[in-house]
Each structure stands twice: as structure tokens, then as C-alpha cells.
Amino acid sequence: MPATTVFVESWFLPIEIIKIVCTFLTSVCCAIYLCIILLNKTCHTLPMMLTANTCASTLAFACSMLSTSIVTIQNDLKQIYYQDLLCIIQCYAAYVTVFWLNYSFSIEAIYRYVIVMYPARLFFLTVKFYTIIICLSWICGVLCALVFPFLGDIVYNVDNQICQIPLRLSFSLIYSVLCMYLIPLSVTMLIYCRLVHYVKQMSKRVTPIYVISRAQREVRMVRHTVLLVMLFILLGTPYTIFIVLSFFHSAPQYHFRLAYISIDISLLLMVIVLFYFNEPLKTVVKKKFRRRTNAAMTIVL
């Protein structure tokens, strides 16, 4: 396919550099979190396994976005304007990994819901059960995103230097929004609302204090997950706005460049907040810093 001449805006380079920095830092943070979880026996618990799934999903999504930004900035600098197989693969990988990420939040919420509502059903609180659920979510992510290349709806956007589903009223766009965003995020939010209502009703009845305390603790954990989801949604608002606008008018010329930078920044902030709320991770890191500090003071003395 012959090359097309497109004017390169002056703000393309700094935007892509910010995206690369954010996704690279996100990838590094997630890799560190996964190493901590794998190498420390205190983190070998079911809740931390679910956290590891979220970190792995975030790492995969961040790497997908990072590779896309690297290719985009190379094409901008070399003024290459045509579609290749790598472009389609990167788009497909982005949809697969964002599916994994959003459903990882739902899986964590489901686990907390079962602890509170069905504590006697022990099989639903086992590592085996959630290993199956996680594997199914990853398989479903791979299969669900196959619809886009199969229908040929992944199109190269020359202005934004990426392959994406065009923002217009179409089956693929509605399907992606529904399956990869609305369903998992709605499940997470509904579980949180249901747990809050249940705990309030529990407080009105004669219930052992330890049961109420455990339920309140699980509600706090789901609230943390909801905060991560809300952060992801709020900072991804430009993308949502462009989708809605595309149903009535054509999207701005460089809509994907603008939307993706907000998503990449939200990913970095999300992993920082994840660490802040995760006590086992914080405990392990604090212990390591404390040991190094004590060792350094011993050498000095």
C-alpha cells in the first residue's frame, strides 16, 4: 500500500513520550508486585492470588499499550503511514488484556461477596475454584476479542497511527463496550451496593460482633476495588465522550491520541493506589526497607 503524507503536529512527540513513560512505569510496578507475591510466603494466600491476577492483567495491558506507543512514535518520526500485521495484533492484544483487567476486578468483588454471603460454601472459597475462574476469564478474553479481526473491523487510523475499531455506531463498538467495560464494571458496582445494603441490615439484627466485623472488613476491601474501578473510569472519560459523540457526529481528528494518554495515566495511578490499599504488599516492602536501613546503620556504627 503506498504511503500517505500526513502533517505531523508538534504535540505528537511529547504526548507519545508521556504515554511511553506511564506505561513503562506501570509495567515495572506490576512486575515488582508480582515478584513480591511470588517470592514471599506471607503473600501466598487466596486474596493475594486475586491481586496477582489483577497485577498480571494490568501488566499485560500496559505492555500492549507500551508497544503501541513505541510503534506510533517510530512511525511519526519516520513518517510511515500504512497498516501492517503488527498493528492489527497490537489492537487485538489491547482488547484482550483490557478484558482481563476489568474482569479481574469483578473476580475480586465476587470473592468478597461469597465470604460475606455464603461463608459455609467452602468450595467457592478455595484456590482451585478461583484458579478455574481466572483461567476461564483469560480464555474468554482471547475468544471474545476474536470477533473484531474476524469481522474485519480493526482498521488503521492514519491520523492517530494505530489500528482500532472506528468510533461510529456499529456492532463491534457496542459489543466491545458492553462485554469489556459495562458488564464487568457493573458487576463490581452491584456487588459493592449489595454488600453495603446487607451489612446495614445485619447491623439492625442481633448478629455476633465478629460476623459484622468480618462483613465490614470485606466491604472495605470491595470499596478499595471500586475506587480503582472509578479511577480507571474517570480518567478514561475522554474515551467515553468520544464514543458517545461518534454516535451523533464524527469524532475529533486525533481522538485516539487524546483518549489513550488519559488511559495510560490512569493505569499508572491505579497501580499506585493498588499498592497503597494492599497491606500485605506494603508490609513486605516496609520490612525490606527496614532491614536495609538497619544494615546500613550497623555498618556506619
Disulfide bonds with the S-S distance in Angstrom:
Cys87-Cys163 1.92
